[in-house]
Every structure is written in structure tokens, then in C-alpha cells.
């Protein structure tokens, strides 16, 4: 089983991730992880924190000489901003200094009030430090490990931002987007969109929000190419891959909706225009005339491209705060203001890639097992031969 856990606070000494279930013999170095961490820090509308941090994951265990050992992999990402917060965030001493002031006015839309009601923390910093999206840096590092594993099976995961603040690509074009083909243009865009006109419209939407001291959300798509049919299963509700992908994407802070393939558009369309006709290919195998299902049927991959989209709400921290209540006095107060971004949709797309890669790696490990990459690849090759036999229907 491919699995992971993370630890750390936004302004603590650092973030830690422990990854389990990576087979022995996978080539892996810190340089394999670094590009994804850098991509997460980019994007128009990011705040001052990204000018401070220079995220890099240090491999503490589970790898020797650039090759995984089959044991748990521990990753450390140090927080450079810790130097500005160590008096307030030190684990051993009572908080002190100007940054140690208690936070008592919860921000609408953030975990502040829910965390207070759940844990009883009188200082909301005990909530917001862990609830912060800073934690996703550790997930991106784990996702890079998963991506490296998937690459051995010929699987590629990529993303594109479709809209920000209501501006961007028209909804009618979302299904036809091909982030894999447009990867270089996406990476060169400040908002991770290959279309120059749509990119400019998104940037204008972010600028308008900045002028209004407000925030904006948006929609991004994550696709995976090279997947075999048969990952996931229809036999249990929690084995369905669409169930797991939706949960993985919804676990990203501020993600409020997920759709697979045609998604919500299928609800307003007749079945004859939703489902994907099947043909037998000459020489064996099957061909789909469309991919409205997004590569999943019955919670199982069908051999087509995986397509999932996620909707991100505007960031909850506003420089012009909303009304709240001071938990210390019970009186009306403005919500607490923390340093924040105007827009983080491009970064969320990179985190979305990571979460999709993690779930796909987990599915591969479940299906093909193995303690070493040699065993995994042998099992995968054998399964592909079986698929070829099962797809030996000849076109008429």
C-alpha cells in the first residue's frame, strides 16, 4: 500500500512527510522532487510568503545512493520563515514576542471557529497553523515521489487552470483541453493556462480583486495519460477510484467541488450524448469515440485518459476582513488578518496533480504488489499481456 502522513505547522521549523509502500529499487533523488515544489510556489496573485520560502525536500531515510530501499521514506522541508516566528512557535518555551499575541477573531471560511469548537483552543493560532495550506508543500513532495514511481509504468500526470474569478476558458472548451500537449506553454504562464487570451483575462480578474482587497478562486483540470484499464474496482464503494480521487482532491484546502469527465454537464445532457461508444480496433483492442466518462467507468479505469476537475473557493483570509466575533469577549470584531494570497489556483493545480498521482500510485501498488521495482514491473508487464488477450476482438 502506498501511503503517507505529514506533520508540521505553517510557521514551525518545517514540514515532515513519511511515505510508505514505495518498492525497493526506484531511482529517486532530491532533484526529482525539487521541480514540483518550485512549481507550487509560482503563480500570479501569490503573497509575500512565497518570496521568503525556497522549498526543498531533504531525504532523511528510505533512500541510499539514489535508490529506494523499500523502507519508509522521510522528507523534510524547512520553513525559512521560522526565523521570524521561533519565539512565538517554539515547541519548548511559552510563546513570547510580538508575534505571540493571541488570535481570537475567527475568519469566516477558515478552520478557525470549527477548530476552536472541536479542540477548545483559546488561541486560534493553534488551529490556523496546521489548517494552513502551507501543509500542501509536503503533499507535493510526496506527489513527486508518486510521480517518479508512475513514470516507470509510462504514466504522466499534468494540469491546467481553466478559470479564475469567472474569467478564462469557456466552459464548452474544458473537455477538449490537452495539458500534456501544451505543457511547455502552461508552465510558462503565470496562471498555468496555455491560452494567452484566457491567461490575460485571469490576471485581470486577480488584479481587480487585489484593488478591492479581496480574493478569487477558480477551476483547474488534472489529467493522467498512460493508465491501463482495471485500476480501482466497482466491487466496493471505497474501492472505486472516482471515490478516492474526489476525496483526495477535496482534502486540499479551499477545494469545494470535484467532477470527473463531463461531470456536472452530464446532468443536463441526454445519455446518447454522454456515454462513449465502443468500437473494436483493427488488430485488437477497443476504441472510444469520445471520453465524456473521463477515463473511469464503474469506479475503474477503462484505458482512456483520466480527466478530473476541481473548483477552488476564494481564499478565506481577506485584507479587508469580514465581520466576526472575538472569542475572548463575545463582542463583534473584524476577522483576524494573516499574510495571504489574492489567488492560489495555479498552486492548487500543482497540489491537485500531487494528490491524483498519490491515488494512482496507491492503485498501482494495490493491483501489482511487489517488494521491488523489478517485481512490480514484471507484474505490470504480465497484466498488459493479459489485457492484450482480453482485447483480442477483431474489427469486422
C-alpha positions as CSV (number, residue, x, y, z in Angstrom):
1,X,0.0,0.0,0.0
2,X,1.3,3.4,-1.0
3,X,0.5,5.7,1.9
4,X,1.8,8.9,3.6
5,X,1.4,11.2,6.5
6,X,2.5,14.8,7.1
7,X,3.4,16.8,10.2
8,X,4.3,20.5,10.8
9,X,2.8,23.9,11.2
10,X,2.8,26.8,8.8
11,X,5.4,28.9,10.8
12,X,7.0,26.0,12.7
13,X,10.6,24.7,12.0
14,X,9.5,22.7,9.0
15,X,7.2,20.2,7.4
16,X,7.8,16.5,7.5
17,X,6.3,13.7,5.3
18,X,6.7,10.0,5.8
19,X,5.9,7.9,2.7
20,X,5.4,4.1,3.0
21,X,4.9,1.5,0.3
22,X,7.5,2.6,-2.2
23,X,9.1,-0.5,-3.7
24,X,12.9,-1.0,-3.4
25,X,15.0,-0.1,-6.4
26,X,13.2,3.0,-7.6
27,X,15.6,5.7,-8.7
28,X,14.9,8.8,-6.5
29,X,16.9,11.9,-5.6
30,X,16.1,15.2,-4.1
31,X,16.4,16.7,-7.6
32,X,13.3,14.6,-8.6
33,X,11.2,16.4,-6.0
34,X,12.5,20.0,-6.4
35,X,10.8,21.0,-9.7
36,X,7.3,20.3,-8.3
37,X,8.0,22.2,-5.1
38,X,9.1,25.2,-7.2
39,X,6.0,25.0,-9.4
40,X,3.8,25.1,-6.3
41,X,5.4,28.4,-5.2
42,X,4.7,30.1,-8.5
43,X,1.6,31.8,-9.9
44,X,0.2,35.3,-10.3
45,X,-1.5,36.6,-7.1
46,X,0.7,34.8,-4.6
47,X,1.6,36.7,-1.4
48,X,4.8,37.6,0.5
49,X,5.3,34.1,2.0
50,X,6.5,32.8,-1.4
51,X,9.2,35.4,-1.6
52,X,10.6,34.1,1.7
53,X,10.5,30.3,1.2
54,X,12.8,28.4,-1.1
55,X,11.2,25.0,-0.7
56,X,13.5,22.0,-1.0
57,X,12.8,18.5,0.4
58,X,15.7,16.7,2.2
59,X,15.5,12.9,2.1
60,X,16.2,11.7,5.6
61,X,15.6,8.0,5.2
62,X,14.5,5.2,2.9
63,X,16.9,6.1,0.1
64,X,20.5,5.1,-0.4
65,X,22.7,6.0,-3.3
66,X,19.8,7.4,-5.2
67,X,17.7,4.3,-4.9
68,X,14.8,3.5,-2.6
69,X,15.3,0.7,0.0
70,X,11.7,-0.4,0.4
71,X,11.5,1.1,3.9
72,X,9.7,4.3,4.9
73,X,10.9,7.5,3.2
74,X,11.1,10.6,5.4
75,X,11.2,14.0,3.8
76,X,11.9,17.3,5.5
77,X,11.0,20.8,4.1
78,X,12.5,23.5,6.3
79,X,10.5,26.8,6.8
80,X,12.7,29.8,6.3
81,X,10.0,32.0,7.9
82,X,10.7,30.1,11.1
83,X,13.4,32.6,11.9
84,X,10.7,35.3,12.2
85,X,8.4,33.2,14.3
86,X,10.5,31.0,16.5
87,X,9.8,33.0,19.7
88,X,6.1,32.5,19.1
89,X,6.1,29.0,17.7
90,X,8.9,27.2,19.7
91,X,7.7,23.8,21.0
92,X,9.6,24.0,24.2
93,X,9.0,27.5,25.5
94,X,6.0,29.6,26.2
95,X,5.1,31.9,23.3
96,X,6.7,35.3,23.6
97,X,7.5,38.3,21.4
98,X,5.3,40.5,19.2
99,X,4.0,37.5,17.1
100,X,2.9,35.6,20.2
101,X,-0.3,37.7,20.5
102,X,-3.4,35.5,20.8
103,X,-5.7,35.2,17.8
104,X,-9.3,35.3,19.0
105,X,-11.3,36.6,16.0
106,X,-12.1,33.6,13.7
107,X,-12.0,34.1,9.9
108,X,-15.2,33.2,8.1
109,X,-14.5,30.3,5.7
110,X,-11.4,29.1,7.5
111,X,-11.0,26.3,10.1
112,X,-10.6,28.8,12.9
113,X,-14.0,28.7,14.6
114,X,-14.6,25.0,13.8
115,X,-11.2,24.2,15.3
116,X,-12.0,26.2,18.4
117,X,-15.3,24.4,18.9
118,X,-13.6,21.0,18.3
119,X,-10.4,21.3,20.4
120,X,-11.2,24.3,22.7
121,X,-8.0,26.2,21.8
122,X,-8.2,29.7,23.3
123,X,-5.6,30.9,20.8
124,X,-6.7,30.3,17.3
125,X,-3.1,30.2,16.1
126,X,-3.2,26.6,17.4
127,X,-5.8,25.9,14.7
128,X,-4.7,28.0,11.8
129,X,-1.1,26.9,11.8
130,X,-2.0,23.4,11.0
131,X,-5.0,24.2,8.9
132,X,-2.9,26.4,6.7
133,X,-2.4,25.4,3.0
134,X,1.4,25.6,3.8
135,X,1.0,21.9,4.6
136,X,0.4,21.1,0.9
137,X,4.1,21.7,0.3
138,X,4.7,18.3,2.0
139,X,2.0,16.7,-0.1
140,X,3.6,18.0,-3.3
141,X,6.9,16.4,-2.2
142,X,5.0,13.1,-1.7
143,X,3.3,13.5,-5.0
144,X,6.7,13.9,-6.7
145,X,7.7,10.5,-5.3
146,X,4.5,9.0,-6.6
147,X,5.1,10.7,-9.9
148,X,8.5,9.1,-10.1
149,X,7.0,5.7,-9.4
150,X,4.3,6.2,-12.0
151,X,6.8,7.2,-14.7
152,X,8.2,3.7,-14.6
153,X,4.8,2.5,-15.8
154,X,4.6,5.2,-18.5
155,X,2.1,7.3,-16.7
156,X,2.2,11.1,-16.9
157,X,0.1,13.5,-14.7
158,X,-0.3,17.2,-15.6
159,X,-2.7,20.1,-15.0
160,X,-4.1,23.3,-16.4
161,X,-6.0,26.2,-14.9
162,X,-9.3,26.7,-16.7
163,X,-10.8,29.8,-15.0
164,X,-10.1,32.3,-12.2
165,X,-12.6,34.7,-10.8
166,X,-15.1,33.8,-13.5
167,X,-12.6,34.7,-16.3
168,X,-10.7,32.3,-18.5
169,X,-11.6,29.5,-20.9
170,X,-15.3,29.0,-21.9
171,X,-16.9,26.0,-20.2
172,X,-17.7,24.5,-23.6
173,X,-13.9,24.1,-24.2
174,X,-13.0,22.4,-20.9
175,X,-13.4,18.8,-22.1
176,X,-11.2,19.3,-25.1
177,X,-8.2,20.7,-23.2
178,X,-4.9,18.7,-23.6
179,X,-2.5,19.8,-20.8
180,X,0.0,17.1,-21.8
181,X,0.4,18.5,-25.3
182,X,0.5,22.1,-24.0
183,X,2.8,21.5,-21.0
184,X,5.5,24.0,-22.0
185,X,3.0,26.8,-22.5
186,X,1.2,26.0,-19.3
187,X,4.5,26.1,-17.3
188,X,5.4,29.4,-18.9
189,X,2.1,31.0,-18.0
190,X,1.7,33.0,-14.7
191,X,-1.7,31.4,-14.2
192,X,-0.8,27.9,-15.6
193,X,-3.0,28.3,-18.7
194,X,-1.8,27.6,-22.3
195,X,-4.3,30.1,-23.9
196,X,-2.8,33.6,-23.9
197,X,-6.1,35.4,-24.1
198,X,-7.6,33.4,-21.2
199,X,-4.5,33.9,-19.2
200,X,-4.7,37.7,-19.6
201,X,-8.4,37.6,-18.6
202,X,-7.5,35.6,-15.4
203,X,-4.7,38.0,-14.5
204,X,-7.1,40.9,-14.9
205,X,-9.5,39.2,-12.6
206,X,-6.8,38.8,-10.0
207,X,-5.7,42.5,-10.3
208,X,-9.3,43.6,-9.8
209,X,-9.5,41.5,-6.7
210,X,-6.2,43.0,-5.4
211,X,-7.5,46.5,-5.9
212,X,-10.7,45.6,-4.0
213,X,-8.6,43.9,-1.3
214,X,-10.5,40.7,-2.0
215,X,-9.6,37.2,-3.2
216,X,-10.7,34.9,-6.1
217,X,-10.9,31.2,-6.7
218,X,-11.2,29.2,-9.9
219,X,-11.2,25.8,-11.6
220,X,-8.3,23.5,-12.7
221,X,-8.1,20.2,-14.5
222,X,-5.8,17.3,-13.8
223,X,-5.2,14.6,-16.4
224,X,-3.3,11.3,-16.4
225,X,-2.2,9.6,-19.6
226,X,-0.9,6.1,-20.0
227,X,-3.2,4.4,-17.4
228,X,-4.1,0.7,-18.1
229,X,-7.7,-0.4,-17.8
230,X,-8.5,-2.1,-14.4
231,X,-7.3,0.3,-11.7
232,X,-9.8,0.7,-8.9
233,X,-12.9,-1.5,-8.6
234,X,-16.7,-1.5,-8.7
235,X,-16.9,-4.3,-6.1
236,X,-16.8,-1.9,-3.0
237,X,-17.8,1.7,-2.6
238,X,-14.4,2.6,-1.1
239,X,-12.5,0.8,-3.9
240,X,-14.0,3.0,-6.6
241,X,-11.2,5.1,-8.0
242,X,-13.5,8.1,-8.6
243,X,-14.5,8.0,-4.9
244,X,-10.9,8.1,-3.8
245,X,-9.8,10.8,-6.3
246,X,-12.7,13.0,-5.2
247,X,-11.7,12.6,-1.6
248,X,-8.1,13.3,-2.4
249,X,-8.8,16.5,-4.3
250,X,-11.4,17.7,-1.7
251,X,-8.8,17.3,1.0
252,X,-6.9,20.2,-0.5
253,X,-7.7,23.4,1.5
254,X,-10.4,25.5,-0.3
255,X,-11.4,22.9,-2.8
256,X,-15.2,22.8,-2.8
257,X,-16.2,20.7,-5.8
258,X,-14.8,17.8,-8.0
259,X,-16.1,16.4,-11.3
260,X,-14.9,13.5,-13.4
261,X,-15.0,13.7,-17.2
262,X,-18.1,15.5,-18.3
263,X,-19.0,16.0,-14.7
264,X,-21.9,18.2,-13.8
265,X,-22.5,18.8,-17.5
266,X,-23.8,15.3,-17.8
267,X,-26.8,16.1,-15.6
268,X,-28.3,18.3,-18.3
269,X,-27.5,16.2,-21.3
270,X,-29.2,13.1,-22.7
271,X,-27.5,9.8,-22.3
272,X,-26.9,9.4,-26.0
273,X,-24.6,12.4,-25.8
274,X,-23.0,11.5,-22.5
275,X,-21.8,7.9,-22.9
276,X,-18.8,6.9,-25.0
277,X,-19.5,4.5,-27.9
278,X,-17.1,1.5,-28.2
279,X,-15.5,0.1,-31.3
280,X,-13.2,-2.8,-31.9
281,X,-9.8,-1.7,-33.2
282,X,-8.2,-3.3,-36.1
283,X,-5.5,-5.6,-34.8
284,X,-7.3,-6.0,-31.4
285,X,-8.3,-3.8,-28.5
286,X,-11.0,-1.2,-28.2
287,X,-11.5,2.4,-29.3
288,X,-13.7,5.1,-27.7
289,X,-15.3,7.7,-30.0
290,X,-15.3,10.2,-27.1
291,X,-14.2,10.4,-23.4
292,X,-17.0,12.0,-21.6
293,X,-16.5,9.5,-18.8
294,X,-13.1,10.9,-18.1
295,X,-11.4,7.5,-18.2
296,X,-13.5,6.0,-15.4
297,X,-16.5,3.6,-15.6
298,X,-17.8,1.9,-12.5
299,X,-15.0,3.4,-10.5
300,X,-12.5,1.6,-12.7
301,X,-10.1,2.9,-15.3
302,X,-11.1,2.0,-18.8
303,X,-7.9,2.7,-20.6
304,X,-8.8,6.2,-21.7
305,X,-7.2,9.4,-20.4
306,X,-8.2,10.2,-16.8
307,X,-9.8,13.7,-16.5
308,X,-10.8,15.3,-13.2
309,X,-11.6,18.9,-12.4
310,X,-11.6,20.8,-9.1
311,X,-13.2,24.0,-8.0
312,X,-11.4,26.2,-5.5
313,X,-13.2,28.8,-3.5
314,X,-11.6,32.3,-2.8
315,X,-9.1,32.3,-0.1
316,X,-10.6,32.9,3.3
317,X,-8.1,35.4,4.6
318,X,-9.1,38.9,3.4
319,X,-7.0,42.1,3.8
320,X,-10.4,43.8,4.2
321,X,-11.8,41.4,6.9
322,X,-15.4,40.2,7.3
323,X,-17.4,40.5,10.4
324,X,-16.6,38.0,13.2
325,X,-16.8,37.6,17.0
326,X,-14.0,38.0,19.5
327,X,-14.0,34.7,21.3
328,X,-12.3,36.3,24.3
329,X,-15.0,38.9,24.9
330,X,-18.0,37.7,22.9
331,X,-18.2,41.1,21.1
332,X,-18.3,41.9,17.5
333,X,-14.9,42.1,15.8
334,X,-13.2,42.1,12.5
335,X,-11.9,38.7,11.5
336,X,-8.2,38.1,12.1
337,X,-5.9,39.1,9.2
338,X,-2.9,36.8,8.3
339,X,-0.5,37.3,5.4
340,X,-2.2,35.7,2.5
341,X,-2.5,35.3,-1.3
342,X,-5.1,37.0,-3.5
343,X,-5.2,33.9,-5.7
344,X,-3.7,30.4,-5.3
345,X,-5.5,28.5,-8.1
346,X,-2.3,27.9,-10.1
347,X,-0.6,26.5,-7.0
348,X,-3.7,24.4,-6.1
349,X,-3.4,22.8,-9.6
350,X,0.1,21.6,-8.8
351,X,-1.2,20.2,-5.4
352,X,-4.0,18.6,-7.4
353,X,-1.5,16.8,-9.6
354,X,0.2,15.5,-6.5
355,X,-3.0,14.2,-4.9
356,X,-4.0,12.5,-8.2
357,X,-0.5,11.0,-8.6
358,X,-0.7,9.7,-5.0
359,X,-4.0,7.9,-5.5
360,X,-2.9,6.4,-8.8
361,X,0.3,5.2,-7.2
362,X,-1.8,3.6,-4.4
363,X,-3.9,1.9,-7.1
364,X,-0.9,0.5,-8.9
365,X,0.6,-0.8,-5.6
366,X,-2.7,-2.5,-4.7
367,X,-3.1,-4.2,-8.1
368,X,0.5,-5.2,-8.8
369,X,2.1,-5.6,-5.4
370,X,5.8,-6.5,-5.2
371,X,8.6,-5.6,-2.8
372,X,10.9,-4.3,-5.6
373,X,10.5,-2.4,-8.8
374,X,11.6,-5.5,-10.6
375,X,8.6,-7.4,-9.3
376,X,6.2,-4.5,-9.9
377,X,7.3,-4.1,-13.5
378,X,7.2,-7.8,-14.1
379,X,3.6,-8.0,-12.8
380,X,2.6,-4.9,-14.8
381,X,4.0,-6.4,-18.0
382,X,2.2,-9.6,-17.4
383,X,-1.1,-7.8,-16.8
384,X,-0.6,-5.9,-20.1
385,X,-0.2,-9.2,-21.9
386,X,-3.5,-10.4,-20.3
387,X,-5.2,-7.2,-21.4
388,X,-4.0,-7.7,-25.0
389,X,-5.6,-11.2,-24.9
390,X,-8.8,-9.9,-23.5
391,X,-8.9,-7.2,-26.1
392,X,-8.3,-9.7,-29.0
393,X,-11.7,-8.9,-30.5
394,X,-11.1,-8.3,-34.2
395,X,-12.7,-5.4,-36.0
396,X,-15.2,-6.5,-38.6
